[in-house]
Amino acid sequence: MGKLTWIFHGVLPNLSSFTSFQSVIYLLPIFVFLYAITPKKAKKYYLLIASYVFYFLVNGGMLIYLLVSTFLMHYFAIWIERLKGQMNETLKQAEKEEKKAVKKKYVRYQRGVLVLAVLIHIGALVVLKYTGFFITNINRIIAATGSSTVIAIPKFLVPLGISFFSLQALSYILDVYRGITKADDNILRLALFLGFFPQIVEGPICRYNQTAEQLWNAKPVTSENLTFGLQRILFGMIKKIVIADRLNGLVGVIFSGYAGLDGGTIALGAIFYTIQLYMDFSGVMDIVLGLAQIIGVQFPENFERPFFSKSISEFWKRWHITLGTWFRDYIFYPVTTSGSMKKLTASARKKIGNHYGPLIAGSIALFSVWICNGLWHGADWNYIFFGMYHFVLILLGNLIAPIVRVVNKKLKINPENFFYHAMQVVRTSILVVVGELFFRAEGLTNGFRMFGKIFTDLTFSSLNSDLLVKGGIDYLDFIIIGITLLGVFVVSILNEKKISVRELQTRPAKGALVLQWSVIFVLAMFLVIFGAYGVGYAEVHPMYAQF
C-alpha cells in the first residue's frame, strides 16, 4: 500500500476521508463525471470498482476483510437457500406423519449454517476490536491478586468500517434465513451492497432489500437529483466543517485538561461535544445521502431531528436510526418473541397487569440491546456505562409512564401544551448531554470526575481567552457557529413542521432551476468563506468512523 499511496499523495489528498473539504472538491466531481459518462449497463461495475479502489487507497491490505466477508456471506446464504429448497422438495414427498420431523431436521441444518456465519463475523469483530479491552481487564484482576503475571496485548489493524459492513452482512444472512429476502446468486451485486464506499465509513446501515437493487440498477444522473444532491452535500459539509470541525480543538482541550477547569466550563464542554458529534455525524449522513441521490439511489434516513424529542426513547428513534432499527429487529424482537419470554410475559400479565407484565421480558431485551449498543461503539467501560445509562433512563420512563398519565389527568395538564412539550425537550436534551459527557470522557473514572465537578464547582472562571487560544478558537468563531446553528435550526423547524425546503424551491412556475442553483452557490460560498480549514486547523476525520 505504501508505494501506491505515495503515488496518489498530492493528487487525491486526504484519502482517509472522502467527506473532507479537499476530497469533495477533488474527488466528488471526478466520481460524478465518470459515473455520468459511463454507459448505463456498466454503471454498476463502475460503482463497484470505484468503491474497492477507494477502500484500498484508504485501508490497503485491510480490503481482504471486506472481500472475505462478502465471499462467506454469499455462499452461506446460498447454502441456506438450497437447504430451504431441499426441505420443500422433501416435504412434498414425505408422508403426513413425517413432515414435522423433516422440517425440524432441515431447520436445524439452516440454523447451524446461520450460527456458523454469525460466529465468524462476530468472532472477527470481537477479536479485532475487543481483545485489548478484555486482556487489560484480566491483567487488572491478576494484579489485584498480587501476581506479577501480565498477559501481552496483541495489536491488530482494524479494517475501516468493519462495525458497519459486518452489521449489513449479518442483516443479509439473517433475512435470508428468515425468508425475508432470497439469497443473491450474483456475488458482485452483494459486493456492491456491502462495499459501496460512501456508506462504509459511517453508514447508514442498510438492509439488502433497501439498496442492493437500487445500486445494481444504477440510474443516469438527472438535473433534479444533481441539484438536490449537491445541496444536501453542501449542507452536510457546512454542518461538519463550519461547526463540528471548528469545535473540535476546544472540546479536546476541555476533555483532556478537565482537572484544571471548573464545573461550568466542563458542562459547556459537554454541550459543545454534543453539538460537535451531532453536526459531524448528521453532516456526514447528509453528504452520503446527497451523493447517493445524485446517482439515483435513496438510502434510509439516519437522523430525524433528534433534539426535538420529548423522551430518551424517542431520541433514540430519531438518532442513528438504522443502527437502532438493526438492534430492534435482530436483538430486541427475537428476545421478546422467544418461547421462554412469551411464557414469562403471559404469566406476568396475569399477576401485574397489561402494562407492567410485558415490561419484564421487554426489559431483558432492552438490556441486551443497550449492552450491545455500548460495546458496538467501543471497547471501554465508559461505552458500556453509556449503554447502561440509556437503558436505565428508558426503563424508568416505561415504569413511570402510567403514573405520569394519572398525574397529568388529575392536575389537568395537557401533554400537547407548548410549554409542557418544551420542558420535555429541554429535559431530554440535558439527559443526552450528560450521556455524551461519559461517552466522550477519556475513561469512565474521568467521566465521573468531570460530572462531579459540575455540581461541586459550577463556575465559569476558567472559560477565558487562554483556554480559547489552546482550543484554537476565538469569539468570531463562536459568532460563525451561532449563525450556522441558527440556519440549521430554522431548516430543522421547517422539516419538523413537514415543510420541505426542496418543495419550496420547485414552486416557482419559472426559474425553479435558477433558484436551485442559486441555493447551491450560496451554500458553496458560505462553506468556502466560513469553513474551518487551512492554517491553524487540522483535518478532522468523521467521528463515527472510529466506532
N, C-alpha and C positions, 0 to 999 in steps of 0.2 A: 504493500500500500504506500510506503514511504515515497518511492520514486514517482508513482503516479500522482500522488497528492502534490508533490513538489512541482510537477509539470503543470498542474492546473492552478497552483497557487498564484494569485495575482490576476488570473483570467476569470476564475469563479471564486470570488472572495467569500469568507465566512461560510464555508461548506458545512460547518456543524449545525447550521440553522438556516432553513430556506425562508424563515419569516423575518430575517434581519432586513434593515433598510437596503443595504447594498445588494443582498441576494435577490430581493424582489425587484429592484431596479435593473439588475443584470440578467437574472435567471428567468423571471416570470415572462418578460416579453419574448425571450428566445423560446421558452417552452410553449407558449401560446401560439407563436408564429409557426413553429414546426408542426404543432398539432393541427393548425388550421390548413396548412398546405399538404398534410398527409392524406392520401386517399382514404375514403370512408372505411373500406374493408380492412385497411391497415392501421387505423387509429388505435384499436385495442392493443395491437402489438407495440405500437409506439409508446403507449402509456405504460405497458409492462416493462419495456426496455428502459424508458426514462426513469421509472421507479427503481429498478435494480441498479442502474448506473448511479443515481443519486445515493442510494443506500450504501453502495460500495465506496463511493468517494468519501462519504461521511464516516463509515464504520468498517471499511476494509474487509478483512477476513471474517468479521462477525456475520457477514452475509450468510455464512454457512448455516447458522441457526435458523434463519428465516427459510432457507431452502429445505432444510431437514424437516422443519415444522410443516411446511406445505406438502412435501412428499409424503410424510407419515399420515397427515390428516386426509389426504387424497385417497390413499389406499385403505386406511382404516374405515373410512366412510363407505367405500365400495364394498369392503368386506361385510360390513353391517347390512348394506343394501342387498347383497347376494344371499345373506342368511335369511333376510326377510322373504326374498323370493323363494328360497328353498322351503321355508316354513309354509308359505302359502300353497306351494305345489304339493307338499306332503300332506297338508290338511285336507286338500281336495280328495286325495286318495285314501285317507285314513278313515277307519270306522268311527262312528259317533263316540263310542266309549274311549277311543284312543286319542281323540283330538286334544283334550286337556293336557295329557302327558306330552304330546308332540309340541304343543305351543309352549309349554313350560320349558322343555329342553332347548328349543331354539331361542327363546327369550333369554335363557341363561347364557347361551353362546354369545348373543348380541351384547349382553351386559358385560361379559368377560372382555370382549373387544373394546367396548367403551371404557371400561375401567383401565385397561392397558394404555389406551390413548391418553386418558386424563392423567394417569400416574406419570407417564413420560413427560408431559408438558408441565404439570405442577411440580414434578420432581426436578426438572431442569430449572424452573423458576426459583424453587426453594434453595437449591444448591448454589446457584449463581448470586442470588440476592440476599439470602439469609444465613449462609454458613458462618460468616463473620460474627453476626449477632448471636447466634446460638453458642458458638465456641467462646466468645467473650464472656457470656453469662456463665458458662460451665467453668471457665477459669476463675471467675469470681467466687463461685461456690467452692471450688477446690481450695482457693486461697483462704476462705473463711474457716476451713477445717485445719489450717495451719500447715498444709502441704506446700512445698515449693514447686510442685509439678505445674508446668504450663504447656497447654496444647497449642501448637503453632497454628496460626490462622492462614489458610491458603488464600492467595489472591487470584481472583477471577476477573476477566474482562467481560463486562455485562453488555450484551448487544443492545443497540439503540431501539427503544420501543418494545422491548420484549414483553413488558406487562400488558401492552395494548394488543399486539398481534397474537399473543397467547390466549387472551380472553376471546378475541374474534375466532381463533381456531377452535377453541373449546365450545363456543356457542354453535359453530357449524356442526361439529361431530355430535353434540347433544341434540340439535334439531333434527339431524338425520336419524338418530336413534329413536327420537320421539315421533318420527313420521311427519314432522312439520315441513321438512324440505327433503328433496331427493338428492342422493349422492351425485355429485357432479363428475362425469367421466372425462371432463376436459380439465386437465391439471393446470393449463395455462390460465383458464378463467379463474380457478381457485387461487392461483398465484397472484393474479392481479387484485383480487378481492382482499387478500391478506397483506399484500405488499405495496399498495398504492401509496406513493411516497408522501403526499401532503398530510395524510391522516396517521401515518405510522409513528410519528413523534409524540403526539398528544391526543390522538383520537379525532373525531368521535369513534366510539367502539360500535361498529355496525354489525348487523345481522346479515347473513348471506342473502336472505330474501329481500333485503332492503336495497343493496347496492351492487351485488355481483353482476346481475344482468345489465344494469344501467352502465356500469363501467365497460362491460364487454361489448355492448351495443352503442359505442361512443357516437355522439351526435356531432354534426357540424357546429361551428361557432356562429351564433346568431347575434344580431345587433342588440337585442334586449338582454340576452344572457351576458354579453360582453360588458355593457354599460352598468347593469345592476351588479354583476360580479365584481367589476373594478371598484364600484362604490363601496361594496362590503369589504373588499380587501383593504382599501384605504382607510375606512372607518376602523377596522381592526388594527391596522398599523398605528393609527393615531392613539388608540387606547393603550397599545403596548409601548410604543416608542416615546410618545409625548408624556404619558402618565406613569406607566409601570416602570419603565427603564429610568425615568428621572427620579423616582422614589427609591430605587434600588440601593444607592450608596448610603443614604440616610438610614434606611431600615437596617442595613448590615451593621452600621456603626452602633445603633441603639441596641440591637440584639447581642452583638459581640461584647459591647462595653457597658452593659446594663448595671454592673456593680457600682460604677461611679456616677450613676444617674438617679434622679428622683422618680417617684412613682408616677407623677403626672406625665413626664416625658416618656416613660415606658408605656403608659396607656396610649399616648399618641402614637408611639412606635407600633403598637399592636393594630391600631386603626389604619396607619399608613400601610402596614403589611397586608392587611385585609383588602384594602383598595388596590395595592400593587398586584396581589395574587389574582383578584377578580379581573382587573384590567388586562393583565398578561394572558391569563387562560382564555377568557372570553374573546380577547382580541385575536389570539391565535386561531380560535374556532371561527371567527369571522373571516380570517384570511383563508382557512381551509375550505369553508363552505362557499366563499366567494370564488375561489379558484375552481371548485367543483362545478359551480353554476356556469362558469364560462364554458366548460366542456359539456354542459347539458346534464350534469349529474346532481341529483338532490339528496344530500346527506341529511340524516336526522339532526334536529337542533340539539345542542348540548346545554344551552342556557335559556331560561325564560324569566329574566329579571328577578333573580332570587332575593334581592334585598327589598322586594315588596311583600315578602312572605309574612304571614301572621303567626306562624309557629315554626319550630325547628323541623318538624316533619314535613311541612310544606316547603321549607327552604331546600331540603334535600331532594324534593321532587322537581325543583327548578334549577339546581346546581349539578353540573356533571351528570346530566340526565341519563346518558347512555350507560354510564357505569352503574348508576342507581338501578336502572331497569335490568341490567345484567344480573346484579345481585338479587333483585326481586324474583326474576324468572328462573334463575338457576340455583339459588340457595333458599330464599325465603319461602317460595311456593312449594318446592319439593319437601322442605322440612315440615311445613304446616299441613301438607296433604298426605304425609306418610301415615301408614296404618296405626302406629303407636300414638301419633299426635292426634289423629281423628278420635281414637278411643278416649284419650285424655280430655279432649275438648268436649266430647259428648258427656262424659262423667262430670266435668267441671260445670257445664251449663246447668245441670240439674241441681248442683249444690250452691253455686254462687251467681247464677243468672246469665242472661244472654250477652251482657256486656263484658263482665269480668271473666266468664268461663273461657271464651276463646283467647283471652289475653295471655293465659298460661302458655299454651302452645305457641302463640304469636310472639311472646317474649323470648322463648327459647330460639325461635327462628330469627328474631330481631338481634339477639345476642350474636348468633352465628354470622349474620350479615355484617355487623359492625366490628367484630374482631377481624373478619376478613378484610373489611374496608380499611381499617387501621393498618394492618400488615401490608396490604397492597401498596399503600403509599410509601412505606419504607420499613427498614429493619431497625427499629429503635423503640425504646419504651415510650417516648413522647407520642409516637404514632399510635401505639396501642392505647395509650391514655386518651388520645384524640378520639379514637373509635368508641371507647367505653364512655367517654363524656357525652357523646351524642346518643349513645344507646340509653343511658340513664335519663337524659332530657326527654327523649321521645317516649320512653316507658312512663315517666312521670306524667307527661302530657296525656297519654292514654288512660292512666289511672284516675286522674282528676277531672277528665272531660265531663262525666256526668255531674260531678259536684259543681263545676263551673256553670253548667247549663241551669242547674237548680238555683244557684246564687243569682245569676243574671235574671232569671224569671222573677224571683222574689223581689229583687231590687229594681225591677222593670228597666233593665239595661238592654238596649238594642245592640246586638253584636255587629250590626251593619252601620252603626253610628260612626261618623268620620273620625271623631276624637278617640273612640274606643279602638277603632281599626288602627289609627296612627300609633296609639300606645302599644298595641300588639306588635306592630312593625318595628318600633324602636326597641322594645324588649327583646325581640328575636335577633335584631342586629347586634345588640350588646352581647347576647349569648354567643353569637357567631364569632365576634371579635375575641372573646375570651378563649374560645376553642382554637382560633388561629394563633393566638399567642403561644399556646402549648405546642401547636403544630410546628411553628417556626423556631421555637426555642432550641438552643444548642444542648439538647439533653433534657430529660424530664425534671431533674433536680433544679436546673437553671430556670425551667418554666415555672416551678413553684416559687422560687425566689423572686422572680420578676412579678408574678401575680401577687405575692405577699407585699412587695414594696408599693404596689398601687394603693394598698389600704393603710400602710404604716407611714408613707411619706408622700402624700398626694400634693406635691408642689410642682412648680414648673421652672425652678431656678436654674436647672442645668440645660434648659432649652435656650441656648444662646448662640451668638454668632460663631463661636469656636466649634460648637457641635455641628452647625450647618456647614462650616468650611470642611470639617472632617468628612461629612457626608456628601460633599461635592454638590451642594445645593444652596440657593440663596432666595431672597424674598421674591425676586422676579420669577423664579421657577415656581414658587407657590402660587403666584398670580396666574401663570400659564396653566398649572394643574387645575386650579379652581375654575377657570373659564372653560377648560376642556371637559371637566367633570360636569359642569352645568349643561354643556351641549349634549353629553351622553345621557344625562338625567332627563332632559327635555325629550330626546328621542325615545327613551325608555317609557316615559309617561304616555307618549302618544301610542306606543306599541301596547302598553298595558290597557289603554282605552280602546284597543282594537282599531286604531287609526294607522294605516300603513303609509309610511313615508314614500314608499315606492309608488303606491297608487296615486298619491298626491302629484307625483311627477308625470303621470300619464294622463291626467285630467285635461290639460290644455288641448283643445282640438288641433291647434297648430303650435309648432315649436316645442313639442314634448321632448324630442331628441336633443334639441339645443339645450333645454333645461337640464336634461340628464347629464350631458357632457359638461355643462357649467358647474353642476354639483361635483363632478369628478375633478374639475380644475380647482375649485375652491378647497376641496379636501386635500388635494395634492400640494397646493401652495401652503396650506396650514401645516401639513406634515413637514415639508421642506424647511419652513421658517422656524417652527417650534419643536421639531423632533429632537430628542436627546441623543445626539451622536456627535462625532468629531472629537476635537481636542478636549480632554477632560472627562470623556465618557468611554467606559469600556463596554464592549458588546455584552448584552445580557441575553443568554440563551433562554428559550422557552422554559418556564419554571417547572411545568408538569412533566417535561421530558425526563427529569431525574427520577420520576416515580415509575 
